[in-house]
């Protein structure tokens, strides 16, 4: 049975890489944010607006416990998922967890291209954004680092990125 979970900061490519890996190894793919949105019939941004971050984290934990029971799947989490409650320990007990690690500068570049629907980043100028990423990444790193596997994706920031990342992941996970 394969259960692969990708974690990492916003903009590290969890969803893109997860989807591509799942396709490559022939498993279904679940994105936790999408799963939450379809189960709750609400956008993540709407849940944040109505119930605050605390409400979102509670829902996120409950939904995590649903998807992380599925067998033979690839799952990508939200950037904050491993950093609340006992989520990272739970995940390590359930799955092969991979941290997609990237430098703040790389994350910043990716997020500037598409930060529109991320409630935590809303309204930030590019300067505020890089500062926020640096500070939050430092706080989150101890949680991310608990993943059994780690893959640095900063250096794979070119046009062949996805292909190379998938090959490295397969090597790492012995797939
Ligand atoms: C969050 C990341 C988002 C989403 C929510 C909160 C975070 O997911 O779960 O906006 O706290 O880092 P992505 O990492 O897929 O953007």
Backbone and ligand atoms as CSV (ligand in chain L), in Angstrom:
chain,resi,resn,atom,element,x,y,z
A,1,UNK,N,N,0.840,-1.205,0.000
A,1,UNK,CA,C,0.000,0.000,0.000
A,1,UNK,C,C,0.879,1.261,0.000
A,2,UNK,N,N,0.539,2.166,-0.897
A,2,UNK,CA,C,1.291,3.425,-0.979
A,2,UNK,C,C,0.414,4.562,-0.471
A,3,UNK,N,N,0.965,5.361,0.410
A,3,UNK,CA,C,0.266,6.601,0.785
A,3,UNK,C,C,1.345,7.668,0.913
A,4,UNK,N,N,1.382,8.572,-0.064
A,4,UNK,CA,C,2.447,9.573,-0.117
A,4,UNK,C,C,1.849,10.945,0.161
A,5,UNK,N,N,2.445,11.663,1.092
A,5,UNK,CA,C,1.926,12.980,1.472
A,5,UNK,C,C,3.005,14.039,1.258
A,6,UNK,N,N,2.661,15.101,0.546
A,6,UNK,CA,C,3.601,16.202,0.323
A,6,UNK,C,C,3.248,17.378,1.224
A,7,UNK,N,N,4.267,17.895,1.903
A,7,UNK,CA,C,4.085,19.086,2.730
A,7,UNK,C,C,5.110,20.141,2.316
A,8,UNK,N,N,4.907,21.366,2.777
A,8,UNK,CA,C,5.837,22.446,2.451
A,8,UNK,C,C,5.104,23.767,2.423
A,9,UNK,N,N,5.875,24.838,2.345
A,9,UNK,CA,C,5.301,26.185,2.396
A,9,UNK,C,C,4.438,26.475,1.155
A,10,UNK,N,N,3.567,27.464,1.268
A,10,UNK,CA,C,2.786,27.920,0.118
A,10,UNK,C,C,3.753,28.262,-1.015
A,11,UNK,N,N,3.424,27.836,-2.208
A,11,UNK,CA,C,4.261,28.173,-3.364
A,11,UNK,C,C,5.418,27.206,-3.599
A,12,UNK,N,N,5.496,26.128,-2.798
A,12,UNK,CA,C,6.608,25.183,-3.000
A,12,UNK,C,C,6.303,24.176,-4.101
A,13,UNK,N,N,5.062,24.165,-4.571
A,13,UNK,CA,C,4.712,23.289,-5.706
A,13,UNK,C,C,4.070,21.973,-5.302
A,14,UNK,N,N,3.538,21.912,-4.087
A,14,UNK,CA,C,2.945,20.648,-3.586
A,14,UNK,C,C,1.862,20.103,-4.522
A,15,UNK,N,N,0.969,20.990,-4.934
A,15,UNK,CA,C,-0.161,20.534,-5.753
A,15,UNK,C,C,0.314,20.098,-7.148
A,16,UNK,N,N,1.139,20.919,-7.777
A,16,UNK,CA,C,1.645,20.616,-9.121
A,16,UNK,C,C,2.438,19.314,-9.112
A,17,UNK,N,N,3.353,19.209,-8.146
A,17,UNK,CA,C,4.214,18.027,-8.067
A,17,UNK,C,C,3.385,16.791,-7.687
A,18,UNK,N,N,2.472,16.960,-6.736
A,18,UNK,CA,C,1.633,15.845,-6.291
A,18,UNK,C,C,0.808,15.279,-7.433
A,19,UNK,N,N,0.217,16.181,-8.193
A,19,UNK,CA,C,-0.621,15.761,-9.315
A,19,UNK,C,C,0.220,15.003,-10.344
A,20,UNK,N,N,1.398,15.538,-10.653
A,20,UNK,CA,C,2.275,14.917,-11.653
A,20,UNK,C,C,2.806,13.564,-11.157
A,21,UNK,N,N,3.157,13.490,-9.881
A,21,UNK,CA,C,3.663,12.220,-9.329
A,21,UNK,C,C,2.565,11.157,-9.379
A,22,UNK,N,N,1.363,11.546,-8.957
A,22,UNK,CA,C,0.238,10.606,-8.941
A,22,UNK,C,C,-0.005,10.048,-10.349
A,23,UNK,N,N,0.033,10.925,-11.324
A,23,UNK,CA,C,-0.188,10.502,-12.704
A,23,UNK,C,C,0.913,9.535,-13.138
A,24,UNK,N,N,2.137,9.880,-12.802
A,24,UNK,CA,C,3.295,9.071,-13.195
A,24,UNK,C,C,3.239,7.658,-12.611
A,25,UNK,N,N,2.810,7.544,-11.353
A,25,UNK,CA,C,2.816,6.214,-10.728
A,25,UNK,C,C,1.419,5.574,-10.726
A,26,UNK,N,N,0.469,6.257,-11.363
A,26,UNK,CA,C,-0.865,5.673,-11.548
A,26,UNK,C,C,-1.709,5.586,-10.287
A,27,UNK,N,N,-1.623,6.603,-9.436
A,27,UNK,CA,C,-2.459,6.622,-8.224
A,27,UNK,C,C,-3.370,7.852,-8.251
A,28,UNK,N,N,-4.507,7.788,-7.556
A,28,UNK,CA,C,-5.343,8.987,-7.472
A,28,UNK,C,C,-4.676,10.079,-6.642
A,29,UNK,N,N,-5.006,11.320,-6.958
A,29,UNK,CA,C,-4.412,12.457,-6.271
A,29,UNK,C,C,-5.469,13.235,-5.486
A,30,UNK,N,N,-5.124,13.590,-4.265
A,30,UNK,CA,C,-5.995,14.444,-3.445
A,30,UNK,C,C,-5.220,15.664,-2.974
A,31,UNK,N,N,-5.824,16.834,-3.160
A,31,UNK,CA,C,-5.266,18.056,-2.594
A,31,UNK,C,C,-6.146,18.403,-1.393
A,32,UNK,N,N,-5.547,18.548,-0.235
A,32,UNK,CA,C,-6.350,18.733,0.976
A,32,UNK,C,C,-7.251,19.968,0.900
A,33,UNK,N,N,-6.737,21.067,0.353
A,33,UNK,CA,C,-7.573,22.280,0.230
A,33,UNK,C,C,-8.798,22.034,-0.658
A,34,UNK,N,N,-8.567,21.336,-1.763
A,34,UNK,CA,C,-9.679,21.034,-2.675
A,34,UNK,C,C,-10.673,20.102,-1.990
A,35,UNK,N,N,-10.147,19.140,-1.246
A,35,UNK,CA,C,-11.007,18.189,-0.530
A,35,UNK,C,C,-11.881,18.940,0.481
A,36,UNK,N,N,-11.251,19.862,1.220
A,36,UNK,CA,C,-11.995,20.673,2.197
A,36,UNK,C,C,-13.100,21.458,1.472
A,37,UNK,N,N,-12.735,22.056,0.351
A,37,UNK,CA,C,-13.711,22.885,-0.375
A,37,UNK,C,C,-14.874,22.056,-0.904
A,38,UNK,N,N,-14.592,20.837,-1.349
A,38,UNK,CA,C,-15.706,20.045,-1.878
A,38,UNK,C,C,-16.556,19.468,-0.739
A,39,UNK,N,N,-15.924,19.095,0.364
A,39,UNK,CA,C,-16.686,18.556,1.506
A,39,UNK,C,C,-17.517,19.641,2.184
A,40,UNK,N,N,-16.943,20.843,2.312
A,40,UNK,CA,C,-17.632,21.932,3.026
A,40,UNK,C,C,-18.492,22.774,2.081
A,41,UNK,N,N,-18.331,22.525,0.784
A,41,UNK,CA,C,-19.008,23.333,-0.256
A,41,UNK,C,C,-18.737,24.821,-0.066
A,42,UNK,N,N,-17.489,25.126,0.299
A,42,UNK,CA,C,-17.070,26.517,0.497
A,42,UNK,C,C,-15.614,26.659,0.112
A,43,UNK,N,N,-15.239,27.832,-0.381
A,43,UNK,CA,C,-13.843,28.094,-0.672
A,43,UNK,C,C,-13.079,28.252,0.649
A,44,UNK,N,N,-11.783,27.914,0.615
A,44,UNK,CA,C,-10.945,28.079,1.808
A,44,UNK,C,C,-11.009,29.538,2.286
A,45,UNK,N,N,-10.971,30.477,1.329
A,45,UNK,CA,C,-11.002,31.898,1.708
A,45,UNK,C,C,-12.311,32.262,2.418
A,46,UNK,N,N,-13.390,31.605,2.025
A,46,UNK,CA,C,-14.691,31.859,2.664
A,46,UNK,C,C,-14.701,31.300,4.097
A,47,UNK,N,N,-14.092,30.142,4.279
A,47,UNK,CA,C,-14.024,29.548,5.623
A,47,UNK,C,C,-13.200,30.460,6.543
A,48,UNK,N,N,-12.071,30.968,6.028
A,48,UNK,CA,C,-11.244,31.906,6.804
A,48,UNK,C,C,-12.071,33.139,7.180
A,49,UNK,N,N,-12.821,33.664,6.207
A,49,UNK,CA,C,-13.583,34.893,6.443
A,49,UNK,C,C,-14.691,34.666,7.471
A,50,UNK,N,N,-15.308,33.507,7.424
A,50,UNK,CA,C,-16.454,33.250,8.315
A,50,UNK,C,C,-16.053,32.719,9.686
A,51,UNK,N,N,-15.005,31.886,9.721
A,51,UNK,CA,C,-14.682,31.201,10.981
A,51,UNK,C,C,-13.281,31.509,11.500
A,52,UNK,N,N,-12.571,32.372,10.780
A,52,UNK,CA,C,-11.223,32.727,11.205
A,52,UNK,C,C,-10.259,31.583,10.966
A,53,UNK,N,N,-8.967,31.846,11.232
A,53,UNK,CA,C,-7.980,30.786,11.015
A,53,UNK,C,C,-8.221,29.607,11.954
A,54,UNK,N,N,-8.650,29.911,13.174
A,54,UNK,CA,C,-8.863,28.832,14.153
A,54,UNK,C,C,-9.917,27.843,13.661
A,55,UNK,N,N,-11.000,28.385,13.129
A,55,UNK,CA,C,-12.059,27.534,12.594
A,55,UNK,C,C,-11.558,26.712,11.422
A,56,UNK,N,N,-10.776,27.364,10.553
A,56,UNK,CA,C,-10.228,26.657,9.394
A,56,UNK,C,C,-9.321,25.508,9.844
A,57,UNK,N,N,-8.470,25.764,10.845
A,57,UNK,CA,C,-7.526,24.715,11.286
A,57,UNK,C,C,-8.249,23.500,11.855
A,58,UNK,N,N,-9.365,23.743,12.529
A,58,UNK,CA,C,-10.156,22.627,13.080
A,58,UNK,C,C,-10.717,21.776,11.945
A,59,UNK,N,N,-11.296,22.452,10.968
A,59,UNK,CA,C,-11.856,21.742,9.808
A,59,UNK,C,C,-10.739,21.001,9.070
A,60,UNK,N,N,-9.609,21.696,8.902
A,60,UNK,CA,C,-8.468,21.121,8.181
A,60,UNK,C,C,-8.000,19.822,8.856
A,61,UNK,N,N,-7.940,19.855,10.197
A,61,UNK,CA,C,-7.506,18.639,10.904
A,61,UNK,C,C,-8.500,17.498,10.673
A,62,UNK,N,N,-9.790,17.799,10.784
A,62,UNK,CA,C,-10.791,16.752,10.583
A,62,UNK,C,C,-10.729,16.163,9.180
A,63,UNK,N,N,-10.578,17.032,8.201
A,63,UNK,CA,C,-10.521,16.575,6.806
A,63,UNK,C,C,-9.240,15.795,6.542
A,64,UNK,N,N,-8.154,16.216,7.206
A,64,UNK,CA,C,-6.881,15.499,7.076
A,64,UNK,C,C,-7.052,14.054,7.534
A,65,UNK,N,N,-7.778,13.883,8.639
A,65,UNK,CA,C,-7.987,12.529,9.156
A,65,UNK,C,C,-8.843,11.686,8.212
A,66,UNK,N,N,-9.639,12.328,7.372
A,66,UNK,CA,C,-10.385,11.567,6.358
A,66,UNK,C,C,-9.477,11.149,5.206
A,67,UNK,N,N,-8.788,12.126,4.609
A,67,UNK,CA,C,-7.989,11.774,3.411
A,67,UNK,C,C,-6.799,10.878,3.738
A,68,UNK,N,N,-6.238,11.057,4.924
A,68,UNK,CA,C,-5.051,10.265,5.271
A,68,UNK,C,C,-5.403,8.822,5.650
A,69,UNK,N,N,-6.678,8.473,5.523
A,69,UNK,CA,C,-7.093,7.071,5.688
A,69,UNK,C,C,-7.182,6.384,4.326
A,70,UNK,N,N,-7.266,7.162,3.262
A,70,UNK,CA,C,-7.375,6.565,1.924
A,70,UNK,C,C,-6.098,5.783,1.607
A,71,UNK,N,N,-6.278,4.687,0.867
A,71,UNK,CA,C,-5.122,3.847,0.548
A,71,UNK,C,C,-4.718,4.023,-0.913
A,72,UNK,N,N,-3.440,3.871,-1.166
A,72,UNK,CA,C,-2.886,4.023,-2.517
A,72,UNK,C,C,-3.255,5.365,-3.129
A,73,UNK,N,N,-2.769,6.396,-2.496
A,73,UNK,CA,C,-3.041,7.769,-2.935
A,73,UNK,C,C,-1.801,8.656,-2.781
A,74,UNK,N,N,-1.828,9.758,-3.523
A,74,UNK,CA,C,-0.870,10.838,-3.301
A,74,UNK,C,C,-1.690,12.022,-2.805
A,75,UNK,N,N,-1.236,12.628,-1.707
A,75,UNK,CA,C,-1.988,13.729,-1.097
A,75,UNK,C,C,-1.070,14.945,-0.958
A,76,UNK,N,N,-1.562,16.126,-1.328
A,76,UNK,CA,C,-0.789,17.330,-0.996
A,76,UNK,C,C,-1.558,18.100,0.072
A,77,UNK,N,N,-0.829,18.570,1.086
A,77,UNK,CA,C,-1.456,19.288,2.198
A,77,UNK,C,C,-1.442,20.784,1.940
A,78,UNK,N,N,-2.100,21.547,2.783
A,78,UNK,CA,C,-1.967,23.000,2.765
A,78,UNK,C,C,-0.657,23.356,3.459
A,79,UNK,N,N,-0.145,24.552,3.200
A,79,UNK,CA,C,1.132,24.947,3.778
A,79,UNK,C,C,1.168,24.917,5.300
A,80,UNK,N,N,0.038,25.162,5.937
A,80,UNK,CA,C,0.015,25.209,7.395
A,80,UNK,C,C,-0.340,23.882,8.056
A,81,UNK,N,N,-0.820,22.933,7.267
A,81,UNK,CA,C,-1.355,21.682,7.835
A,81,UNK,C,C,-0.423,21.006,8.862
A,82,UNK,N,N,0.871,20.826,8.555
A,82,UNK,CA,C,1.716,20.078,9.503
A,82,UNK,C,C,2.022,20.854,10.781
A,83,UNK,N,N,1.682,22.149,10.806
A,83,UNK,CA,C,2.129,23.022,11.898
A,83,UNK,C,C,1.078,23.220,12.996
A,84,UNK,N,N,-0.018,22.504,12.915
A,84,UNK,CA,C,-1.075,22.653,13.922
A,84,UNK,C,C,-1.427,21.294,14.521
A,85,UNK,N,N,-1.881,21.357,15.777
A,85,UNK,CA,C,-2.240,20.140,16.532
A,85,UNK,C,C,-1.081,19.134,16.454
A,86,UNK,N,N,-1.434,17.845,16.389
A,86,UNK,CA,C,-0.373,16.831,16.270
A,86,UNK,C,C,-0.285,16.342,14.823
A,87,UNK,N,N,-0.696,17.215,13.883
A,87,UNK,CA,C,-0.843,16.780,12.482
A,87,UNK,C,C,0.404,16.130,11.890
A,88,UNK,N,N,1.580,16.683,12.181
A,88,UNK,CA,C,2.773,16.121,11.534
A,88,UNK,C,C,3.095,14.731,12.099
A,89,UNK,N,N,2.888,14.551,13.402
A,89,UNK,CA,C,3.144,13.221,13.981
A,89,UNK,C,C,2.126,12.215,13.455
A,90,UNK,N,N,0.887,12.654,13.372
A,90,UNK,CA,C,-0.162,11.798,12.809
A,90,UNK,C,C,0.208,11.383,11.384
A,91,UNK,N,N,0.619,12.365,10.583
A,91,UNK,CA,C,0.959,12.077,9.187
A,91,UNK,C,C,2.140,11.115,9.081
A,92,UNK,N,N,3.151,11.335,9.908
A,92,UNK,CA,C,4.314,10.443,9.860
A,92,UNK,C,C,3.936,9.003,10.191
A,93,UNK,N,N,2.906,8.847,11.016
A,93,UNK,CA,C,2.446,7.499,11.357
A,93,UNK,C,C,1.598,6.883,10.249
A,94,UNK,N,N,1.069,7.728,9.384
A,94,UNK,CA,C,0.122,7.260,8.367
A,94,UNK,C,C,0.733,7.071,6.991
A,95,UNK,N,N,1.801,7.844,6.706
A,95,UNK,CA,C,2.211,7.965,5.307
A,95,UNK,C,C,3.711,8.181,5.151
A,96,UNK,N,N,4.142,8.128,3.898
A,96,UNK,CA,C,5.505,8.540,3.562
A,96,UNK,C,C,5.412,10.038,3.313
A,97,UNK,N,N,5.907,10.813,4.276
A,97,UNK,CA,C,5.746,12.264,4.199
A,97,UNK,C,C,7.001,12.898,3.601
A,98,UNK,N,N,6.813,13.727,2.587
A,98,UNK,CA,C,7.941,14.402,1.945
A,98,UNK,C,C,7.781,15.909,2.103
A,99,UNK,N,N,8.837,16.552,2.599
A,99,UNK,CA,C,8.869,18.010,2.695
A,99,UNK,C,C,9.507,18.569,1.433
A,100,UNK,N,N,8.748,19.330,0.669
A,100,UNK,CA,C,9.297,20.033,-0.499
A,100,UNK,C,C,9.848,21.360,-0.010
A,101,UNK,N,N,11.168,21.390,0.107
A,101,UNK,CA,C,11.834,22.540,0.717
A,101,UNK,C,C,12.271,23.544,-0.346
A,102,UNK,N,N,12.003,24.829,-0.089
A,102,UNK,CA,C,12.426,25.865,-1.041
A,102,UNK,C,C,12.843,27.121,-0.293
A,103,UNK,N,N,13.763,27.890,-0.884
A,103,UNK,CA,C,14.229,29.149,-0.278
A,103,UNK,C,C,13.117,30.190,-0.302
A,104,UNK,N,N,13.141,31.127,0.668
A,104,UNK,CA,C,12.138,32.192,0.683
A,104,UNK,C,C,12.051,32.948,-0.649
A,105,UNK,N,N,13.199,33.144,-1.303
A,105,UNK,CA,C,13.204,33.898,-2.562
A,105,UNK,C,C,12.443,33.156,-3.664
A,106,UNK,N,N,12.619,31.842,-3.688
A,106,UNK,CA,C,11.919,31.025,-4.693
A,106,UNK,C,C,10.413,31.020,-4.404
A,107,UNK,N,N,10.068,30.855,-3.141
A,107,UNK,CA,C,8.651,30.863,-2.742
A,107,UNK,C,C,8.017,32.204,-3.083
A,108,UNK,N,N,8.752,33.264,-2.789
A,108,UNK,CA,C,8.289,34.618,-3.059
A,108,UNK,C,C,7.966,34.783,-4.548
A,109,UNK,N,N,8.879,34.323,-5.390
A,109,UNK,CA,C,8.672,34.445,-6.839
A,109,UNK,C,C,7.412,33.697,-7.280
A,110,UNK,N,N,7.254,32.479,-6.761
A,110,UNK,CA,C,6.073,31.690,-7.134
A,110,UNK,C,C,4.793,32.348,-6.622
A,111,UNK,N,N,4.853,32.858,-5.405
A,111,UNK,CA,C,3.635,33.412,-4.798
A,111,UNK,C,C,3.228,34.743,-5.419
A,112,UNK,N,N,4.214,35.485,-5.915
A,112,UNK,CA,C,3.881,36.747,-6.582
A,112,UNK,C,C,3.067,36.484,-7.849
A,113,UNK,N,N,3.269,35.298,-8.425
A,113,UNK,CA,C,2.538,34.958,-9.657
A,113,UNK,C,C,1.093,34.563,-9.350
A,114,UNK,N,N,0.851,34.052,-8.130
A,114,UNK,CA,C,-0.534,33.614,-7.868
A,114,UNK,C,C,-0.918,33.614,-6.404
A,115,UNK,N,N,-0.847,34.767,-5.736
A,115,UNK,CA,C,-1.201,34.799,-4.310
A,115,UNK,C,C,-2.654,35.203,-4.079
A,116,UNK,N,N,-3.396,35.423,-5.166
A,116,UNK,CA,C,-4.748,35.962,-5.104
A,116,UNK,C,C,-5.692,35.280,-4.134
A,117,UNK,N,N,-5.730,33.928,-4.142
A,117,UNK,CA,C,-6.740,33.245,-3.339
A,117,UNK,C,C,-6.199,32.710,-2.009
A,118,UNK,N,N,-5.079,33.264,-1.547
A,118,UNK,CA,C,-4.525,32.778,-0.284
A,118,UNK,C,C,-4.783,33.796,0.827
A,119,UNK,N,N,-5.711,33.479,1.733
A,119,UNK,CA,C,-6.136,34.457,2.738
A,119,UNK,C,C,-4.993,35.022,3.582
A,120,UNK,N,N,-3.971,34.212,3.880
A,120,UNK,CA,C,-2.887,34.695,4.746
A,120,UNK,C,C,-1.994,35.730,4.056
A,121,UNK,N,N,-2.061,35.773,2.727
A,121,UNK,CA,C,-1.162,36.660,1.977
A,121,UNK,C,C,-1.875,37.877,1.393
A,122,UNK,N,N,-3.177,37.905,1.581
A,122,UNK,CA,C,-4.003,38.946,0.960
A,122,UNK,C,C,-3.545,40.354,1.338
A,123,UNK,N,N,-3.437,41.226,0.326
A,123,UNK,CA,C,-3.159,42.645,0.567
A,123,UNK,C,C,-1.709,42.985,0.866
A,124,UNK,N,N,-0.803,41.997,0.789
A,124,UNK,CA,C,0.605,42.286,1.104
A,124,UNK,C,C,1.335,42.822,-0.126
A,125,UNK,N,N,2.181,43.833,0.079
A,125,UNK,CA,C,3.041,44.317,-1.002
A,125,UNK,C,C,4.160,43.285,-1.176
A,126,UNK,N,N,4.879,43.310,-2.316
A,126,UNK,CA,C,5.982,42.355,-2.508
A,126,UNK,C,C,7.000,42.396,-1.366
A,127,UNK,N,N,7.273,43.579,-0.824
A,127,UNK,CA,C,8.256,43.709,0.277
A,127,UNK,C,C,7.701,43.075,1.560
A,128,UNK,N,N,6.436,43.335,1.829
A,128,UNK,CA,C,5.815,42.732,3.019
A,128,UNK,C,C,5.759,41.221,2.874
A,129,UNK,N,N,5.536,40.772,1.655
A,129,UNK,CA,C,5.394,39.337,1.400
A,129,UNK,C,C,6.693,38.587,1.686
A,130,UNK,N,N,7.820,39.083,1.207
A,130,UNK,CA,C,9.089,38.363,1.412
A,130,UNK,C,C,9.434,38.323,2.907
A,131,UNK,N,N,9.151,39.424,3.587
A,131,UNK,CA,C,9.385,39.490,5.035
A,131,UNK,C,C,8.525,38.461,5.774
A,132,UNK,N,N,7.256,38.405,5.385
A,132,UNK,CA,C,6.304,37.473,5.984
A,132,UNK,C,C,6.740,36.022,5.746
A,133,UNK,N,N,7.155,35.729,4.511
A,133,UNK,CA,C,7.589,34.368,4.173
A,133,UNK,C,C,8.788,33.972,5.033
A,134,UNK,N,N,9.780,34.884,5.129
A,134,UNK,CA,C,10.996,34.583,5.912
A,134,UNK,C,C,10.633,34.261,7.360
A,135,UNK,N,N,9.795,35.120,7.958
A,135,UNK,CA,C,9.442,34.950,9.371
A,135,UNK,C,C,8.611,33.687,9.598
A,136,UNK,N,N,7.630,33.478,8.726
A,136,UNK,CA,C,6.743,32.335,8.944
A,136,UNK,C,C,7.461,31.018,8.658
A,137,UNK,N,N,8.334,31.026,7.663
A,137,UNK,CA,C,9.079,29.816,7.325
A,137,UNK,C,C,9.968,29.387,8.496
A,138,UNK,N,N,10.550,30.364,9.153
A,138,UNK,CA,C,11.405,30.056,10.300
A,138,UNK,C,C,10.600,29.368,11.408
A,139,UNK,N,N,9.373,29.847,11.613
A,139,UNK,CA,C,8.513,29.243,12.639
A,139,UNK,C,C,8.024,27.859,12.218
A,140,UNK,N,N,7.813,27.690,10.926
A,140,UNK,CA,C,7.233,26.429,10.445
A,140,UNK,C,C,8.271,25.340,10.191
A,141,UNK,N,N,9.506,25.756,9.953
A,141,UNK,CA,C,10.572,24.815,9.598
A,141,UNK,C,C,10.678,23.619,10.575
A,142,UNK,N,N,10.608,23.861,11.913
A,142,UNK,CA,C,10.710,22.719,12.826
A,142,UNK,C,C,9.626,21.660,12.598
A,143,UNK,N,N,8.454,22.075,12.138
A,143,UNK,CA,C,7.386,21.112,11.849
A,143,UNK,C,C,7.664,20.410,10.521
A,144,UNK,N,N,7.989,21.184,9.505
A,144,UNK,CA,C,8.272,20.603,8.192
A,144,UNK,C,C,9.429,19.599,8.279
A,145,UNK,N,N,10.416,19.956,9.092
A,145,UNK,CA,C,11.619,19.111,9.177
A,145,UNK,C,C,11.350,17.759,9.817
A,146,UNK,N,N,10.188,17.596,10.399
A,146,UNK,CA,C,9.864,16.296,10.989
A,146,UNK,C,C,9.458,15.264,9.933
A,147,UNK,N,N,9.271,15.718,8.697
A,147,UNK,CA,C,8.914,14.777,7.622
A,147,UNK,C,C,10.021,13.744,7.470
A,148,UNK,N,N,9.647,12.530,7.150
A,148,UNK,CA,C,10.650,11.472,7.019
A,148,UNK,C,C,11.581,11.744,5.824
A,149,UNK,N,N,11.038,12.343,4.783
A,149,UNK,CA,C,11.844,12.629,3.596
A,149,UNK,C,C,11.833,14.122,3.308
A,150,UNK,N,N,12.902,14.573,2.664
A,150,UNK,CA,C,13.001,15.988,2.336
A,150,UNK,C,C,13.590,16.130,0.930
A,151,UNK,N,N,13.009,16.993,0.145
A,151,UNK,CA,C,13.539,17.231,-1.196
A,151,UNK,C,C,13.646,18.726,-1.417
A,152,UNK,N,N,14.873,19.193,-1.718
A,152,UNK,CA,C,15.078,20.617,-1.964
A,152,UNK,C,C,14.696,20.931,-3.397
A,153,UNK,N,N,13.655,21.720,-3.555
A,153,UNK,CA,C,13.180,22.015,-4.911
A,153,UNK,C,C,13.663,23.374,-5.429
A,154,UNK,N,N,14.425,24.104,-4.613
A,154,UNK,CA,C,14.905,25.430,-5.023
A,154,UNK,C,C,15.755,25.381,-6.283
A,155,UNK,N,N,16.606,24.373,-6.358
A,155,UNK,CA,C,17.541,24.294,-7.478
A,155,UNK,C,C,16.883,23.748,-8.738
A,156,UNK,N,N,15.670,23.264,-8.597
A,156,UNK,CA,C,15.000,22.676,-9.761
A,156,UNK,C,C,14.036,23.672,-10.374
A,157,UNK,N,N,14.367,24.956,-10.224
A,157,UNK,CA,C,13.453,25.992,-10.679
A,157,UNK,C,C,13.685,26.362,-12.145
A,158,UNK,N,N,13.585,25.365,-13.012
A,158,UNK,CA,C,13.715,25.663,-14.443
A,158,UNK,C,C,12.609,24.949,-15.211
A,159,UNK,N,N,12.676,24.967,-16.524
A,159,UNK,CA,C,11.546,24.449,-17.303
A,159,UNK,C,C,11.356,22.940,-17.171
A,160,UNK,N,N,12.421,22.232,-16.778
A,160,UNK,CA,C,12.334,20.782,-16.625
A,160,UNK,C,C,11.990,20.381,-15.191
A,161,UNK,N,N,11.653,21.376,-14.400
A,161,UNK,CA,C,11.483,21.212,-12.958
A,161,UNK,C,C,10.605,20.022,-12.546
A,162,UNK,N,N,9.415,19.981,-13.100
A,162,UNK,CA,C,8.461,18.953,-12.674
A,162,UNK,C,C,9.022,17.555,-12.952
A,163,UNK,N,N,9.550,17.372,-14.170
A,163,UNK,CA,C,10.071,16.064,-14.561
A,163,UNK,C,C,11.198,15.625,-13.618
A,164,UNK,N,N,12.127,16.544,-13.376
A,164,UNK,CA,C,13.274,16.226,-12.509
A,164,UNK,C,C,12.797,15.945,-11.088
A,165,UNK,N,N,11.877,16.772,-10.602
A,165,UNK,CA,C,11.364,16.585,-9.239
A,165,UNK,C,C,10.706,15.216,-9.088
A,166,UNK,N,N,9.927,14.817,-10.077
A,166,UNK,CA,C,9.241,13.510,-10.016
A,166,UNK,C,C,10.271,12.374,-9.979
A,167,UNK,N,N,11.300,12.482,-10.827
A,167,UNK,CA,C,12.335,11.443,-10.835
A,167,UNK,C,C,13.038,11.365,-9.484
A,168,UNK,N,N,13.352,12.520,-8.914
A,168,UNK,CA,C,14.035,12.556,-7.604
A,168,UNK,C,C,13.131,11.965,-6.521
A,169,UNK,N,N,11.850,12.287,-6.592
A,169,UNK,CA,C,10.903,11.774,-5.602
A,169,UNK,C,C,10.809,10.249,-5.688
A,170,UNK,N,N,10.769,9.743,-6.903
A,170,UNK,CA,C,10.653,8.293,-7.088
A,170,UNK,C,C,11.897,7.588,-6.546
A,171,UNK,N,N,13.038,8.231,-6.734
A,171,UNK,CA,C,14.295,7.691,-6.233
A,171,UNK,C,C,14.252,7.659,-4.699
A,172,UNK,N,N,13.830,8.807,-4.134
A,172,UNK,CA,C,13.777,8.979,-2.687
A,172,UNK,C,C,12.851,7.965,-2.020
A,173,UNK,N,N,11.713,7.728,-2.663
A,173,UNK,CA,C,10.679,6.863,-2.078
A,173,UNK,C,C,10.764,5.424,-2.553
A,174,UNK,N,N,11.790,5.149,-3.366
A,174,UNK,CA,C,11.959,3.792,-3.871
A,174,UNK,C,C,10.777,3.301,-4.684
A,175,UNK,N,N,10.270,4.149,-5.544
A,175,UNK,CA,C,9.061,3.800,-6.313
A,175,UNK,C,C,9.439,3.234,-7.686
L,1,LIG,C1,C,-2.145,27.936,4.134
L,1,LIG,C2,C,-1.875,27.410,2.883
L,1,LIG,C3,C,-2.904,27.184,1.858
L,1,LIG,C4,C,-4.275,26.984,2.514
L,1,LIG,C5,C,-4.587,28.104,3.466
L,1,LIG,C6,C,-3.534,28.270,4.554
L,1,LIG,C7,C,-1.012,28.136,5.081
L,1,LIG,O1,O,-2.554,26.056,1.065
L,1,LIG,O2,O,-4.344,25.757,3.189
L,1,LIG,O3,O,-4.693,29.280,2.702
L,1,LIG,O4,O,-1.271,28.349,6.279
L,1,LIG,O5,O,0.158,28.065,4.646
L,1,LIG,P1,P,-1.363,26.069,-0.043
L,1,LIG,O6,O,-0.069,25.783,0.641
L,1,LIG,O7,O,-1.757,24.974,-0.974
L,1,LIG,O8,O,-1.395,27.409,-0.686
